[in-house]
Amino acid sequence: MARGTSALYPRDMSLGGWLQEQLFERRIVLVTGRLDDDAATKAAAALLALDAHADRPIELHLDSPDGVLGAVFVLIDTADTLRSALRILCRGQIGGPAIGVVAAADHCAAAPHARFHLSQPTARFGGTPEAIAAQSRQQQELLWKLYGRLARRTRRPAEEIAEDMRRGRHLDAREALDYGLIDEITAAR
């Protein structure tokens, strides 16, 4: 057998491509690492492709400790357009604005050792003082939209969500369940 191949996937396909294909067939989309514009675009495209193919539920596995606020809204807006139910499984660490993706789910579960970090995204602005002020206003508007989404999900006031994010509150899976971020904790084997 050629080096780097196995009987499980064809010789002309990389391991990464084979794994991606296997997950796609099972209607699973992975979002791992920092949720930037590129990762959000790829995940949104996968969600839309799966939704167009069938209306069975789609699973999004989320392990993203941070992200860009605009990228989070790419996934939120995509989730809002899906005909298929979107189920999210949180594993590893979910933090910063990436927590907003949880609010777009029809059902959200977490692995027993998942960790959540409610924290505000950082932003860099550039340009003239007027441009910086406009960018700052736009960032604040998006933040309050994020707080509103999380408030609807958790049934907590948006102001409480904003304060928890300003303080950088940490939650384990049980605390996230009690907070209302998730619907269940997956059972350990």
FISE-548579 format. One record per atom (N, C-alpha, C): x, y, z. Coordinates in pm, whole numbers, padded with zeros to 5 digits, always signed. Example, Ala and Ser with C-alpha at 12.3 -4.5 7.8 and 13.67 -1.06 7.14 Angstrom:
2
+01319-00569+00780+01230-00450+00780+01320-00330+00780+01285-00225+00708+01367-00106+00714+01290+00003+00787
END
This chain:
189
+00085-00117+00000+00000+00000+00000+00090+00124+00000+00051+00226-00075+00132+00347-00085+00136+00419+00049+00246+00485+00072+00262+00561+00196+00156+00670+00202+00092+00686+00320-00008+00790+00337-00147+00750+00292-00166+00625+00250-00299+00581+00212-00337+00461+00298-00464+00429+00298-00511+00310+00369-00623+00248+00289-00667+00134+00334-00777+00066+00266-00908+00141+00287-00911+00234+00382-01035+00303+00414-01069+00415+00316-00972+00475+00255-01001+00583+00160-00916+00566+00036-00970+00612-00076-00901+00592-00204-00765+00660-00207-00677+00603-00289-00541+00653-00301-00538+00795-00357-00633+00831-00441-00631+00963-00505-00696+01071-00418-00739+01037-00297-00801+01136-00211-00719+01148-00082-00697+01269-00034-00623+01288+00091-00709+01242+00208-00644+01218+00319-00716+01180+00440-00818+01288+00478-00775+01414+00470-00866+01525+00503-00987+01528+00412-00966+01507+00283-01078+01505+00189-01171+01388+00213-01113+01273+00244-01194+01155+00273-01277+01176+00399-01215+01230+00504-01289+01257+00628-01402+01357+00604-01371+01462+00530-01472+01563+00500-01591+01500+00427-01562+01413+00331-01668+01346+00256-01752+01257+00347-01687+01185+00437-01759+01097+00529-01851+01178+00621-01802+01288+00671-01885+01373+00758-02001+01434+00680-01972+01479+00559-02075+01541+00475-02188+01441+00447-02152+01316+00420-02254+01213+00396-02341+01192+00519-02286+01215+00636-02361+01200+00762-02426+01331+00805-02418+01433+00719-02479+01564+00743-02419+01633+00865-02286+01624+00876-02212+01686+00985-02118+01790+00928-02119+01909+00987-02029+02018+00950-01945+02051+01074-01814+02059+01057-01724+02094+01166-01686+02241+01158-01690+02309+01272-01636+02444+01284-01541+02439+01403-01412+02443+01373-01311+02435+01478-01213+02550+01464-01156+02590+01575-01061+02700+01574-01131+02834+01568-01053+02935+01546-01107+03072+01540-01209+03083+01427-01325+03137+01458-01431+03153+01359-01410+03286+01287-01334+03280+01178-01309+03400+01098-01397+03397+00973-01380+03495+00887-01464+03505+00767-01452+03382+00678-01331+03331+00661-01308+03215+00575-01378+03091+00632-01361+03066+00761-01425+02949+00824-01577+02961+00818-01629+03080+00840-01775+03100+00836-01829+03080+00695-01757+03127+00595-01800+03110+00456-01805+02963+00418-01701+02888+00455-01698+02745+00424-01809+02669+00496-01829+02700+00624-01935+02633+00700-02073+02668+00645-02094+02795+00611-02222+02836+00554-02249+02765+00422-02147+02754+00339-02164+02683+00211-02201+02537+00234-02135+02473+00330-02167+02333+00360-02309+02319+00412-02351+02409+00500-02488+02405+00553-02590+02421+00441-02566+02516+00353-02659+02540+00242-02664+02422+00146-02548+02362+00119-02545+02245+00029-02622+02129+00091-02602+02104+00219-02673+01995+00286-02823+02023+00290-02860+02146+00314-03001+02183+00320-03069+02166+00184-02997+02196+00077-03053+02181-00058-03069+02035-00097-02986+01949-00039-02986+01807-00074-03101+01730-00008-03136+01764+00113-03242+01693+00187-03285+01780+00304-03398+01745+00362-03446+01826+00474-03427+01757+00609-03345+01652+00613-03314+01589+00742-03227+01683+00825-03225+01666+00958-03144+01754+01043-02996+01755+01004-02934+01868+01027-02791+01887+01003-02727+01908+01140-02611+01844+01159-02535+01862+01283-02417+01953+01256-02400+02052+01341-02283+02139+01334-02205+02115+01463-02083+02066+01452-01998+02044+01569-01913+02169+01586-01927+02233+01701-01864+02363+01726-01758+02352+01835-01637+02393+01801-01525+02400+01895-01446+02524+01855-01491+02638+01900-01434+02765+01856-01417+02859+01975-01294+02878+02021-01273+02960+02140-01287+03110+02117-01297+03152+01992-01306+03295+01963-01350+03313+01818-01377+03435+01782-01416+03460+01645-01436+03607+01617-01470+03632+01493-01497+03766+01444-01648+03785+01444-01693+03895+01496-01836+03919+01512-01912+03908+01379-01859+03965+01273-01925+03957+01143-01935+03814+01093-01833+03733+01117-01833+03594+01073-01941+03514+01146-01961+03544+01272-02065+03476+01350-02202+03503+01287-02224+03626+01245-02353+03659+01185-02372+03594+01047-02263+03561+00979-02275+03484+00855-02340+03350+00886-02294+03284+00992-02352+03154+01029-02492+03169+01088-02515+03270+01168-02648+03292+01224-02749+03316+01112-02715+03404+01018-02806+03434+00908-02828+03312+00820-02724+03232+00799-02739+03110+00720-02832+03013+00793-02810+02994+00922-02894+02903+01001-03041+02946+00995-03064+03075+00995-03202+03127+00992-03273+03094+00860-03197+03067+00755-03259+03039+00625-03278+02889+00598-03221+02804+00681-03228+02661+00656-03369+02605+00673-03406+02513+00584-03531+02438+00601-03509+02323+00698-03390+02267+00695-03354+02156+00783-03330+02206+00925-03361+02122+01021-03330+02155+01160-03179+02157+01177-03130+02253+01254-02987+02263+01282-02964+02225+01428-02886+02119+01445-02849+02072+01578-02701+02100+01598-02670+02162+01708-02531+02196+01736-02480+02111+01852-02360+02059+01835-02291+01990+01943-02168+02072+01978-02165+02124+02099-02051+02202+02147-01952+02108+02213-01827+02122+02174-01721+02041+02234-01598+02129+02244-01509+02095+02335-01392+02179+02353-01431+02311+02417-01389+02420+02357-01418+02552+02412-01493+02635+02310-01598+02700+02356-01675+02791+02273-01668+02926+02344-01623+03028+02274-01605+03156+02340-01622+03274+02248-01620+03390+02310-01634+03514+02235-01763+03516+02157-01762+03580+02042-01885+03589+01965-01930+03454+01908-01840+03355+01904-01878+03223+01853-01994+03163+01933-02012+03209+02056-02125+03163+02138-02257+03198+02068-02257+03302+01988-02378+03341+01917-02429+03235+01821-02341+03151+01770-02382+03043+01680-02478+02949+01754-02454+02929+01883-02540+02843+01965-02684+02894+01962-02701+03025+01961-02835+03085+01963-02911+03061+01834-02843+03018+01729-02909+02995+01600-02959+02851+01586-02931+02767+01683-02963+02624+01673-03108+02596+01708-03162+02492+01643-03293+02441+01682-03279+02358+01810-03163+02294+01825-03133+02216+01944-02983+02223+01966-02941+02242+02089-02799+02255+02118-02761+02164+02235-02662+02082+02212-02610+01993+02316-02462+02026+02336-02410+01981+02449-02268+02000+02477-02210+01871+02530-02087+01846+02494-02014+01734+02551-01992+01765+02700-01980+01662+02783-01968+01686+02927-01853+01778+02968-01745+01781+02890-01630+01863+02927-01618+01992+02846-01723+02027+02773-01722+02153+02697-01713+02270+02794-01648+02375+02750-01634+02496+02829-01682+02615+02746-01745+02708+02812-01799+02826+02746-01738+02950+02810-01698+03043+02726-01640+03168+02774-01719+03284+02713-01801+03344+02795-01877+03461+02751-01781+03580+02753-01740+03625+02637-01647+03738+02630-01675+03819+02505-01646+03946+02516-01667+04035+02403-01557+04017+02299-01594+04032+02173-01491+04024+02068-01405+04149+02069-01283+04131+02026-01197+04247+02007-01215+04294+01863-01193+04419+01842-01208+04475+01707-01097+04577+01684-01054+04583+01560-00954+04683+01521-01017+04774+01417-01004+04901+01441-01059+04999+01349-00945+05083+01294-00964+05131+01173-00863+05216+01112-00926+05320+01024-00849+05421+00994-00897+05527+00906-00906+05660+00977-00987+05746+00923-01006+05879+00980-01084+05867+01110-01080+05970+01193-01159+05966+01317-01309+05940+01290-01361+05995+01181-01501+05973+01147-01526+05827+01109-01432+05769+01033-01445+05628+00993-01437+05537+01115-01346+05567+01206-01332+05487+01328-01459+05496+01411-01516+05615+01423-01641+05631+01499-01754+05552+01435-01762+05553+01302-01867+05479+01232-01848+05329+01251-01724+05282+01243-01696+05140+01263-01729+05098+01406-01699+05183+01501-01729+05154+01641-01880+05145+01664-01956+05237+01603-02103+05232+01615-02158+05104+01555-02106+05066+01439-02151+04943+01374-02119+04822+01460-02002+04819+01520-01964+04709+01609-02058+04702+01728-02091+04815+01786-02182+04817+01901-02323+04769+01862-02368+04807+01744-02500+04761+01697-02500+04609+01681-02395+04553+01621-02385+04409+01605-02377+04339+01741-02302+04398+01834-02293+04339+01967-02430+04330+02033-02510+04436+02022-02643+04433+02084-02736+04335+02013-02716+04315+01883-02792+04210+01814-02752+04072+01868-02622+04053+01893-02574+03928+01951-02633+03909+02090-02629+04012+02173-02687+04002+02307-02836+03967+02299-02906+04027+02202-03049+03999+02186-03074+03855+02148-02993+03801+02056-03007+03660+02017-02984+03569+02137-02879+03597+02211-02849+03516+02329-02956+03533+02437-03011+03651+02448-03118+03674+02546-03241+03591+02512-03277+03584+02384-03392+03501+02344-03363+03354+02371-03241+03312+02347-03204+03171+02369-03209+03134+02518-03154+03222+02601-03139+03193+02743-03256+03240+02829-03341+03323+02770-03452+03387+02843-03399+03475+02957-03289+03537+02933-03229+03632+03027-03229+03770+02962-03227+03876+03040-03222+04010+02980-03092+04032+02901-03103+04104+02792-02986+04134+02710-02880+04208+02791-02921+04289+02885-02826+04362+02969-02744+04266+03055-02808+04158+03104-02735+04058+03183-02632+03986+03095-02673+03953+02973-02581+03888+02879-02463+03981+02852-02492+04109+02827-02386+04207+02799-02290+04217+02915-02341+04219+03037-02256+04230+03155-02171+04103+03173-02231+03988+03153-02155+03863+03163-02044+03857+03059-02071+03908+02939-01968+03909+02834-01860+04012+02865-01898+04125+02920-01798+04226+02959-01705+04170+03067-01761+04095+03160-01683+04037+03270-01603+03914+03229-01635+03854+03115-01563+03735+03070-01601+03611+03150-01729+03593+03173-01777+03481+03254-01747+03346+03188-01701+03251+03268-01673+03114+03223-01781+03021+03275-01823+02925+03191-01923+02827+03229-01877+02688+03186-01900+02589+03271-01880+02452+03227-02011+02405+03165-02018+02281+03121-02138+02233+03052-02262+02241+03141-02250+02201+03267-02364+02207+03359-02411+02351+03379-02318+02442+03397-02353+02583+03414-02416+02640+03287-02368+02597+03171-02425+02643+03044-02569+02593+03029-02595+02472+03076-02732+02418+03075-02821+02500+03166-02774+02527+03286-02851+02608+03381-02871+02751+03331-02773+02804+03260-02778+02940+03205-02878+02950+03090-02904+02836+03024-02996+02834+02911-02928+02837+02776-02795+02829+02773-02724+02830+02645-02745+02702+02567-02753+02588+02637-02766+02459+02573-02891+02389+02624-02937+02288+02548-03057+02214+02583-03025+02086+02660-02905+02033+02640-02870+01907+02708-02720+01888+02708-02676+01799+02797-02538+01754+02799-02540+01611+02749-02455+01582+02652-02453+01446+02597-02407+01348+02705-02460+01230+02696-02426+01127+02795-02287+01072+02769-02213+01052+02876-02084+00987+02864-02105+00837+02846-02013+00772+02780-02028+00628+02758-02013+00552+02886
END
